[in-house]
Amino acid sequence: MRIIVLGTSWPYRGGLATFNERLARQFVSEGHEVELWTFTLQYPSFLFPGKTQYTSEQAPADLKMRRVLNSCNPFNWLRIGRALRKAAPDMLICCYWMSFFAPAYGLVSRIAKRNGKTRCIALVHNMIPHEPSILDKLFAPYFVKSQDGFVALSESVVKDIEKVESVKCKVERKPKTFSPHPIYDHYGERMSKAEACAALGLPAGKQYMLFFGLVRAYKGLDLLLDAFAQIKNTLPDLQLIIAGEFYEDEEKYRAQIAANGLTERVTVRNEFVPDSDLRKYFGAADLIVQPYKSATQSGVTQVAFHFEKPMLVTNVGGLGEIVHDHKMGYACEPTAEAIAADVADYFEHDRRKAFTAYLQKEKTKYAWSKMTQAFLELRMKN
């Protein structure tokens, strides 16, 4: 098939770009012709809370990529829709994660399908975002109506799509399938803990929790800091690494760290971590902690799978679907008390070997070939 993936990719940074590029590579490896069409303008600068939208890494040499879509210009959407109609791919995959992009994706898809050949299959990371706004009610139905099918990364997202269909769209439901987030498998081999700690300038004789990724309110770092305060005296060698750019007020968390008496126990790296450095942080970590207050799924979980690191997640959204409680880690309630109890259980009872062995078996479920198969099967239904 000829496939065009419309969404974030190089030169933009982050997990969504990484996902789309890895998905494209899988399709190519299976013999399909694939192009990545990305943004000329993704977010207006005043809407972007981080330091930069762009990666410092080189463009992938093995992928066909074009920068074409301006998220704010309806005249551009008309032009790109006509270009897609003329190009006539067998499948257009719109990578959807927030309603800001719904008008552009919705119009482009409607125009592209007029050739009678192209089928639009949405890849939905989030249907209802972690930080909802009025745009979700206004724009999401417009996007949903434009698609021929949906691949969602968690069962909870499938349900969210169905809610938009039944309540807002008042149309016959489109086919959809749940295909779990595949494992990010391109970050290289695991580093030993001693090697990773040396690379990060950390003492190797400590136990480390890792909170990884962009710091936003829904990710529950405040819960983790309160949990750590509850167990700091019973686990004197335990340390916390916070690695990721703050999209929240960093000083608020710094104050909480100080108030909880954790200043000497927490390492903060307020920076976007490039792909080449991930193995250092995951190599140093004994336990990956995701204390989210709301979620759908998480790419951090799949990075942990790749490096075979036990995880603690809160049982929100689709996280508990992936992390089996007390087998490969923990899926606890999103409270400081529950988080503290499970962190203490992990280190006091040395669960690492048993959880890692289970992880090694479980990770085989999350192949990229299963994701591409889900798209191809939906395409055949249309």
N, C-alpha and C positions, 0 to 999 in steps of 0.2 A: 504493500500500500504506500501511497504518498501521504505523509502526515505532517501537519504544521502545528506546532505547540506555541500558543499565544500566551505569553506571561513573562515573569521576571527571569532574566538570565544575564550573563555577563554583558555590560560592565557593572551591573548591580550586584550587591553583595547579599549574603544572608542565606538562611536555610531554604527559602523558596527557590532562589536561583540555583542552589546546589541540587535541589530535588529535580527541577525541570531538566537540568543538564544531564543528570544521571539517568533520568527516564528516557531522554532522547538517545543516549548511548545504548540503552538496552534495546530500544526499537531498531537502531542501526545494526546492532549485533545479530538481530533476527532477520535481517535482510530487507528492512523497510527503508524508504527514502524519507528523511526527516529534516525539517528546518525549524529552528527556533526563531520566532518573531517576538521581539521584546520592545521595550518602551524607548522613545526618544525623551519623553518626560513621564516619569513614574508618579512621584508626588511633587506638588509645588513645595518649594523649600519651607514655606511657613507652616505646612502641615506635617513636616518631617521632624520628629523630636530628637533624632540622633545627630552625630557629628558630620556624617557623610553617608550618602546612599551608595557610594561607589566602592568597588573593591580595588585594592592595590595590586592584585595578582594579574598575570598575563591572560589574554584571551585564550580559550581552549582552541587548540589547533585542529582538533579532530571533529569539530561540529560546524555545521552550516548555520550562521546566525545573521539576523538582520534587525536593525533598530528602526522601527516603523511607527509605533503607536504612541500618540500623545493623549494622555489620560484626560485632559481638560479641553480638548478641541473637537467639537462635533463635526466640523468640516473634515478633519483628519479621519474621523471614524468612518465617514462616508467613503473617503478615498480608499482606506484600507479594506473596508468591506467589499468594494468593487474589485480591488486587487486580488482578494481571496476568491471572489466569485470567478474571476478570470483564471486564476491559478488552478482552481478546481481540485484541491486535495481530496482524497477519499475521507479523511477525518481531520477536523479542526478541534484541538483540545484547548479549551479556555481554562486557565489555571486561576481559580477563584478563591479569594480568602477574605475579602471585605467588600461592602456594598458601594464604596467609593468608585469601584471599577465596573459596577453593574451596567450603567448606561453605555459605556464604551463597548464592553463585551456583548451586551444585548443587541445593540444596533449592528455591530460588525457581523455577528452570527446570523442575524436575519437576512442581511444582504448576501452574505457568502452562500447561504443555502439556496438562493434563487437559481443556481445553476442546475439544480436537480440531482447533483451528485454528492456534494459535500454533506457530511453528517457531523453535527456539533455535539461532542461528548465532553461534558464539564468534568474537570478534576476539582473537587471541592475539599479544601482544607478546613474551612469554617464557613457554615452557612449563616449562623448567627454569631457575630464576633464576641470576643471576650469583653470588649468595652462598647456596648451597643449605643446606637444613636438613632435619631429620627430617620436617617437615610436608609436604615435597614428596612423599615416599613414601606418607604417610598420606592426604593430602587430594586431590592432583591427579587420581588415578583417579576419585574420586567426581564431580569436576567434568566430566571428559572423558565419562563415561558419560551425563551428563545432557544433552549437546548433540546436535543433529541434524547439525551440520557445523561446519567450522572455516575461517576465513580467517587465514592466517599472513603475517607481514610479511617473512619470509625463508625460503629453502629449508631452512636449518638448523632452524628452528622446526617446519616440517612434519615433519621427521625426528624431532624430539623428541616431538611429539604421537603419532606412530606408535609410538615406543618405549613410551610410557605405555599406549597401546592394546594392544599385543601382549604386553607383559610383565605389566602390572598388571590390565588390564580383562577380558581373555579374552572379548571380544565382537567381533562383526563390525565391521570398520572403517567409520567414518563418512566421508562425502565431505569432502574438504578441498582447499584451493587456496592457492597462493602468490600474493600480490598485493603488490608492493613498496611500501614506505612512500612515500606521495605527498609532493610538495614543499609545505612550508609557504609559502604565497604571500600571506600577509596581513600581513606585517611592513613594508610600505611600500617605497618606492624605495630604491635604494642611495645611501648618502652617499659623497661623495668622501673620499679618504683624509685630505686636509688638514682638511676639515670635521669628520670623525669624530675625528681626533686632537685637534683643538681642543676638541671637546665633552667628551672624556675627560681633558683636561689632559696629553696626551702629546706629545712632540716629533714633528713630521711627517717629519723627515729620516731616520728609522730604518726598518729592516725588521722586521716584526712577525709572529711566530707567535701563534696564538690557541688556547689550551686552554679550551674553553667547557663549562659545565654543572656539575652537582653533582660534587664531588670525593669519589670513593669508591675503595677499594683496587683494584678490578678495572679501573679506568680508566687505570691505569698512569702517573700523573703522575711517579712516581719514575723510571720509565724515560726519560721525556722530559727530566727534569732531568739525569740522567746523560748522555744523548745531547748535550744542549746544552753540557755541560762539555767534551765531546770536540771540539767545533767552534767554541768561543767565540773562539779566537785567530785562526782563519782567516776568520771572519765578524764583524768587529768592530762592524758596525752592527746586528747581529741582536739583537732583544729578544723576550721572551716575556711575553704577557699571560695571566694565569690569572683567569678571570671566572666565578665560581660559588660557591655556598655549600659550605663544607667539611662533609662528613659523616664526615670523618676528623680526626685530631689535626692542626690547622694547624701547630703548632710543630714537628712532625716534618718537615714539608716546608720550613719556614723554616730549620731546621737544615741540611737537605740543600742548600738554596740557598746558604747561607753557606759550607758546607764545599766546595762546588764553585766558589766564587769568583764567584757570579752575582748577588750582592745588588744591584748597580747595573744589572743587565740584566733583572730580572724584576719585573713589576708584578702585585701580588696584589690582587684585589678580592673579598674574602670576603663575598659577598652574593648573594642570589637576584636575577637580572637580569629585570626585568619585560619583557613583550613590546615595550613602547614604546621600550626602550633597546637592543634587539638590533641594530638597524641601525647603531648607533654602534660596537659592538665588531666586527661583521663588516665595516663600512666601513673601520676602521683596519687590519684584518688583511691580510697578504699570503698567508698560508698557514694553513689550519685544520688542527690536529693532534689526532688521536684515537689515542693510543698504548695502546689497550685490551689487557688481558691475556685477557679473554674478552668475548664480545658475541653478540648476535643481530642487531639492526640498531640504528640510531641516528637520532633526530630531528635531531641536530646536523648530520648529513650532509645532510639535506634542506633545512635552513636554509641551508647552504653552497651548495647547488644554486640556491636562490632568489636569493641574492646573487651567484651566479656566482663563487665563491671556490674555487680549487684546494685539494685536501685531501691530507693524509697520514693514512692509517689503517693499523692493523695487520691482517694477514690472518687474522682470527679470526671465527668465527660467519659472519654474512652480510655483513660489511663489504666483503670483497673481491668480493662479487657486484655491488655497486653502484659502487665506485670502481675503475675500470679502470686497472691499473698502467701508469705512464708515458704515460698518455693524458690523463687529467683530474687526475692526482695520483699517489699512490703507495699500494700495498698491500704492506707489507713485513712481515717477521717481527717478532714482539713482543720485540725485544731493543734495548738502547740502541745497539749498534753499527749495526744495520740502520736504525734511525731516524735516527741521525746522518748516515749515508751519503746517505740520500735527502733530508734537509733541505739538506745541503751541495750536492747535485746541483741542487736546485730553485733556490737562490739564486746559485750560481756560474755556472750556465748560463742563467739568466733564462728559466725555462720558463713564466712567467705567461701570455704571450699565446697560446701554443700550447695550453696546458691549458684556458684560459678559452674558447677557440673550440670545443674539443671538448665542454666542459661545456654550452655554449649549445645544441648539437645534442642532447646526451644528455638534457637535462632535460625534453624533450617526452614522454619515456616515462612520466613520473611524475604523470599527471593524476589528480585525485580521482575523476573519472568512471569510471576503470578500477577503482578500489576499490569504488565502489558497484555497479558491474556484477558484480564477483565475488560480492558478497553476494546480489544478486538472482538470479544463476544458481544459487547453492547453494540458495536458497529454493525455486526451481522444481523442484529435484531431490527435494524432500521433500513 
